[in-house]
Amino acid sequence: METSIVPYDEAQNGALSQAQSVIYSSQKLQDDLQMLGMKIKQHEENIKALKIQKIKLEDSILDMQAIIGKYHSSAPPNTGNNNDSSNWSEETTKQILRFENSAAGILCELAVRHGKQAQIKDVVGIVATLASVEDDNLSRLLSEFLGLDTMLAIVCKTFEGVKALETYGKEGCINKGSGLHGLGASVGRALDGRFLVICLENLRPYCGEFVDDDPQKRLNLIKPKLPNGECPRGFVGFAVNMIKIEYTNLFYLTPEGYGLRETLFYNLFLRLQVYKTREDMVQAHPFTSDGAISLDGGMIKATGVLSLGNRINMDVRFPKAVIYSGLPNANIETEEKLKKMSWDKEKLLEDINSEQSLLNVTKSNFEGKKEEFLKFIAQSSPYAAEHQNQLSQSRFSPSFHKGITPERGGECYRYKRRRE
């Protein structure tokens, strides 16, 4: 008789196990929904806090711009050397414009026609226009060392900016209607041949120290030393420190806050050394790991690689450096702070966009999980009702105890009291 009660126990245990499974799954879905809801709230709070920071930063930027604007509006017009330097810069632009079908020529043509409105997103400029040199002879030598293709190279802040300069069709063909090709066509210049583009964010920057209290942020490079501890005769300096960079390009041009000297020009010149004479340069060649030039025309391109023959007359070269008293120190500091705040604002916008993307994904996951939960409830409801009914009936079902025996009848059990 005892074996006859097993089917009932198994059915009861199975129903209980399935009920527990339904409860567990339901609770897990509810926990997932609660966790996603908390994430949504956190992202929304982050966005709100970032936007408050952005508003405060914009107010500070406006205040500083007003201060700087007042100074510039009251400053006297440029005279003397400033005009001379301006002429040198214009000369560099004119020389670039001669290369009508080059990328650099197209950018200069756009700048001449449209001014600042022609600026392309993330494009910093052309190498030849991003630095200046006090000495015309040194300018020619440095320009020759880099070569024409590099002097005409376009400099971009990000790789996204690089990709925007040229797009391609399905078979890899250049799309002539977009990027620089499209801009060239708009000014009557067809872009022809290859052109170099340098991406700042992909360059390995100089990571050493800077010269103390130097507004030009020159690099504190270790000078070459002879075995006796002295500098080689005729050593003038490192090329990367002998160029001048506009102060607006000295800071915060990359997401990490680097400027042009420690990124672009450090990668172009490395530790290129400058000597007074060819003789000085040759004597010091064991100590010129990244090449050297001399003011009388000597050139060592790299260790063991010398450039001989007549000098090349470089028409495209760095303009003459601006020599002027410039902004008062306080205003230079304000300009630097303004540059940093503008950079901080860009970083805040990136953070806001990132948080918004995370919020959108989390909301989407929440809606998907909610739909899954409602579907689960709908599917489990009939079973839950049936199980509840079984539990209710079980309260009034006869127990298996002495004097009560089950009797099999069809697919269910019927009970009758055993006669004593």
Solvent accessible surface area in square Angstrom, and as a share of the most:
residue,aa,sasa,rsa
1,M,170,0.76
2,E,142,0.64
3,T,114,0.66
4,S,38,0.25
5,I,51,0.26
6,V,72,0.41
7,P,57,0.36
8,Y,61,0.23
9,D,58,0.30
10,E,113,0.51
11,A,68,0.53
12,Q,86,0.38
13,N,94,0.48
14,G,38,0.37
15,A,20,0.16
16,L,91,0.45
17,S,67,0.43
18,Q,96,0.43
19,A,10,0.08
20,Q,106,0.47
21,S,63,0.41
22,V,32,0.19
23,I,117,0.59
24,Y,147,0.56
25,S,37,0.24
26,S,17,0.11
27,Q,94,0.42
28,K,103,0.44
29,L,17,0.08
30,Q,80,0.36
31,D,68,0.35
32,D,28,0.15
33,L,26,0.13
34,Q,119,0.53
35,M,96,0.43
36,L,17,0.08
37,G,28,0.27
38,M,129,0.58
39,K,95,0.40
40,I,25,0.13
41,K,125,0.53
42,Q,93,0.41
43,H,29,0.13
44,E,78,0.35
45,E,83,0.37
46,N,45,0.23
47,I,13,0.07
48,K,137,0.58
49,A,48,0.37
50,L,25,0.13
51,K,98,0.42
52,I,81,0.41
53,Q,91,0.41
54,K,44,0.19
55,I,101,0.51
56,K,135,0.57
57,L,30,0.15
58,E,48,0.22
59,D,76,0.40
60,S,44,0.29
61,I,15,0.08
62,L,112,0.56
63,D,90,0.47
64,M,39,0.18
65,Q,88,0.39
66,A,53,0.41
67,I,96,0.49
68,I,13,0.07
69,G,37,0.36
70,K,146,0.62
71,Y,57,0.22
72,H,93,0.42
73,S,97,0.63
74,S,87,0.56
75,A,36,0.28
76,P,111,0.70
77,P,115,0.72
78,N,101,0.52
79,T,97,0.56
80,G,56,0.54
81,N,88,0.45
82,N,24,0.12
83,N,75,0.39
84,D,60,0.31
85,S,6,0.04
86,S,52,0.34
87,N,90,0.46
88,W,61,0.21
89,S,53,0.34
90,E,93,0.42
91,E,69,0.31
92,T,7,0.04
93,T,35,0.20
94,K,121,0.51
95,Q,30,0.13
96,I,0,0.00
97,L,36,0.18
98,R,154,0.56
99,F,70,0.29
100,E,102,0.46
101,N,68,0.35
102,S,24,0.16
103,A,1,0.00
104,A,1,0.01
105,G,0,0.00
106,I,0,0.00
107,L,21,0.10
108,C,9,0.06
109,E,25,0.11
110,L,10,0.05
111,A,53,0.41
112,V,95,0.54
113,R,132,0.48
114,H,99,0.44
115,G,38,0.36
116,K,170,0.72
117,Q,169,0.75
118,A,20,0.15
119,Q,137,0.61
120,I,40,0.20
121,K,163,0.69
122,D,29,0.15
123,V,27,0.15
124,V,30,0.17
125,G,15,0.15
126,I,7,0.04
127,V,0,0.00
128,A,0,0.00
129,T,58,0.33
130,L,16,0.08
131,A,6,0.05
132,S,17,0.11
133,V,1,0.01
134,E,90,0.41
135,D,70,0.36
136,D,43,0.23
137,N,49,0.25
138,L,10,0.05
139,S,2,0.01
140,R,71,0.26
141,L,0,0.00
142,L,0,0.00
143,S,0,0.00
144,E,24,0.11
145,F,21,0.09
146,L,23,0.11
147,G,24,0.23
148,L,66,0.33
149,D,104,0.54
150,T,22,0.13
151,M,0,0.00
152,L,20,0.10
153,A,0,0.00
154,I,1,0.00
155,V,0,0.00
156,C,0,0.00
157,K,59,0.25
158,T,30,0.18
159,F,100,0.42
160,E,114,0.51
161,G,4,0.04
162,V,32,0.19
163,K,98,0.42
164,A,59,0.45
165,L,4,0.02
166,E,34,0.15
167,T,51,0.29
168,Y,125,0.48
169,G,41,0.39
170,K,215,0.91
171,E,162,0.73
172,G,50,0.48
173,C,86,0.51
174,I,69,0.35
175,N,71,0.36
176,K,124,0.53
177,G,65,0.62
178,S,34,0.22
179,G,21,0.20
180,L,0,0.00
181,H,13,0.06
182,G,18,0.17
183,L,62,0.31
184,G,0,0.00
185,A,72,0.56
186,S,79,0.51
187,V,10,0.06
188,G,71,0.68
189,R,33,0.12
190,A,71,0.55
191,L,15,0.07
192,D,105,0.55
193,G,57,0.55
194,R,241,0.88
195,F,50,0.21
196,L,89,0.44
197,V,46,0.26
198,I,27,0.13
199,C,14,0.09
200,L,2,0.01
201,E,66,0.30
202,N,100,0.51
203,L,44,0.22
204,R,203,0.74
205,P,26,0.16
206,Y,15,0.06
207,C,108,0.64
208,G,37,0.35
209,E,127,0.57
210,F,64,0.27
211,V,64,0.37
212,D,124,0.64
213,D,148,0.76
214,D,28,0.14
215,P,99,0.62
216,Q,30,0.14
217,K,34,0.14
218,R,65,0.24
219,L,2,0.01
220,N,84,0.43
221,L,13,0.06
222,I,152,0.77
223,K,108,0.46
224,P,13,0.08
225,K,105,0.44
226,L,51,0.26
227,P,132,0.83
228,N,105,0.54
229,G,45,0.43
230,E,107,0.48
231,C,48,0.29
232,P,6,0.04
233,R,140,0.51
234,G,16,0.16
235,F,32,0.14
236,V,61,0.35
237,G,12,0.12
238,F,12,0.05
239,A,0,0.00
240,V,0,0.00
241,N,24,0.12
242,M,50,0.22
243,I,0,0.00
244,K,56,0.24
245,I,4,0.02
246,E,111,0.50
247,Y,65,0.25
248,T,47,0.27
249,N,22,0.12
250,L,1,0.00
251,F,30,0.12
252,Y,45,0.17
253,L,9,0.05
254,T,5,0.03
255,P,44,0.28
256,E,114,0.51
257,G,14,0.14
258,Y,63,0.24
259,G,0,0.00
260,L,0,0.00
261,R,0,0.00
262,E,3,0.01
263,T,1,0.01
264,L,1,0.00
265,F,0,0.00
266,Y,27,0.10
267,N,51,0.26
268,L,38,0.19
269,F,2,0.01
270,L,75,0.37
271,R,88,0.32
272,L,0,0.00
273,Q,8,0.04
274,V,0,0.00
275,Y,0,0.00
276,K,121,0.51
277,T,55,0.32
278,R,100,0.37
279,E,107,0.48
280,D,10,0.05
281,M,3,0.01
282,V,71,0.41
283,Q,107,0.48
284,A,2,0.02
285,H,104,0.47
286,P,90,0.57
287,F,68,0.29
288,T,3,0.02
289,S,77,0.49
290,D,38,0.20
291,G,0,0.00
292,A,0,0.00
293,I,0,0.00
294,S,0,0.00
295,L,58,0.29
296,D,72,0.37
297,G,10,0.10
298,G,0,0.00
299,M,10,0.04
300,I,4,0.02
301,K,77,0.33
302,A,42,0.33
303,T,101,0.59
304,G,70,0.67
305,V,81,0.46
306,L,93,0.46
307,S,44,0.29
308,L,144,0.72
309,G,68,0.65
310,N,151,0.78
311,R,100,0.37
312,I,112,0.57
313,N,111,0.57
314,M,14,0.06
315,D,57,0.30
316,V,1,0.01
317,R,34,0.12
318,F,0,0.00
319,P,12,0.08
320,K,61,0.26
321,A,1,0.01
322,V,69,0.40
323,I,86,0.43
324,Y,117,0.44
325,S,116,0.75
326,G,25,0.24
327,L,20,0.10
328,P,61,0.39
329,N,119,0.61
330,A,69,0.53
331,N,23,0.12
332,I,54,0.28
333,E,100,0.45
334,T,23,0.14
335,E,23,0.10
336,E,69,0.31
337,K,112,0.48
338,L,25,0.13
339,K,50,0.21
340,K,87,0.37
341,M,28,0.12
342,S,43,0.28
343,W,45,0.16
344,D,37,0.19
345,K,58,0.25
346,E,91,0.41
347,K,62,0.26
348,L,20,0.10
349,L,68,0.34
350,E,91,0.41
351,D,65,0.34
352,I,17,0.09
353,N,96,0.49
354,S,59,0.38
355,E,30,0.13
356,Q,71,0.32
357,S,64,0.41
358,L,88,0.44
359,L,9,0.05
360,N,81,0.41
361,V,88,0.51
362,T,9,0.06
363,K,88,0.37
364,S,72,0.46
365,N,77,0.40
366,F,50,0.21
367,E,93,0.42
368,G,40,0.39
369,K,50,0.21
370,K,79,0.34
371,E,122,0.55
372,E,88,0.39
373,F,34,0.14
374,L,105,0.52
375,K,125,0.53
376,F,46,0.19
377,I,68,0.35
378,A,67,0.52
379,Q,118,0.52
380,S,15,0.10
381,S,54,0.35
382,P,89,0.56
383,Y,46,0.18
384,A,48,0.38
385,A,66,0.51
386,E,96,0.43
387,H,21,0.09
388,Q,99,0.44
389,N,79,0.41
390,Q,83,0.37
391,L,74,0.37
392,S,40,0.26
393,Q,108,0.48
394,S,40,0.26
395,R,183,0.67
396,F,174,0.72
397,S,43,0.28
398,P,57,0.36
399,S,71,0.46
400,F,65,0.27
401,H,95,0.42
402,K,178,0.76
403,G,7,0.07
404,I,21,0.11
405,T,17,0.10
406,P,18,0.12
407,E,62,0.28
408,R,163,0.60
409,G,21,0.20
410,G,68,0.66
411,E,175,0.79
412,C,81,0.49
413,Y,51,0.19
414,R,135,0.49
415,Y,67,0.25
416,K,124,0.53
417,R,170,0.62
418,R,124,0.45
419,R,224,0.82
420,E,193,0.86
